[in-house]
Amino acid sequence: MNETASISRPLTTPERLALAQQAFQRFHSRCFWFMREDLLVGEEDIEAVIHGLRAHGNREAFLIAARLCR
């Protein structure tokens, strides 16, 4: 098997923002209860999303946070 096939490419900025927004909406009640529910995630919010996913999320949230770090 080709080793590089399992390594995913880094996300573009629009892809990263979209993934962060989806994660924020999906995990709002568990990870982001202290933030406005209608927040539109911007680049300045991504670190807070990553932190919330890691600190309060489940395994799926942790994996999404790892994807956002790339």
Steps between C-alpha positions, in 0.01 A plus 500: 500500500618851423596665832412849377145393414410490870644846569242768434589836358472813713167677488465823308379799702141474370495123573638559848241767572219277372615206714533723807148638442355152461675379815387807692138441404513125560671519840362832623306365799791283614806713423393858436204564734668825611512643146220646290317224319474707180875576483648500151843351554781716366872439483537671838263241655667182377734468799201526737316233299803269514534555875130438565497182292806365681393602849134402495440281196497130435736302278338628182539860619864438588568364150333802341717726718808316373386554142456873568858522629651402166 
